[in-house]
């Protein structure tokens, strides 16, 4: 039931020669007329100097905010790494001093 059934190809019995078909009528096709461009229903976007400045300021603000977030995340990881390293050094010194004083 779950095994695929592969069809078997019979062996060819000989050379197959296609029959030639002679055209009975000549049909002449006329080219279609070129499509006419329809005017769009939406108005074209026009940037005034005020909107261009607003877009530039908005893009700059986004870049600065994303940069500040990424830098703060990197700083948090660096501070965590330094604190773990300091804890490891303190624990190591406590363990070695406990063995030598006994």
TARA-V782832 format. One record per helix or strand. SS is the DSSP state (a for helix, b for strand). FROM is the first residue (numbers start at 0). TO is the last residue. If there is no record, write none. Layout:
ss=SS from=FROM to=TO
ss=SS from=FROM to=TO
This chain:
ss=a from=48 to=99
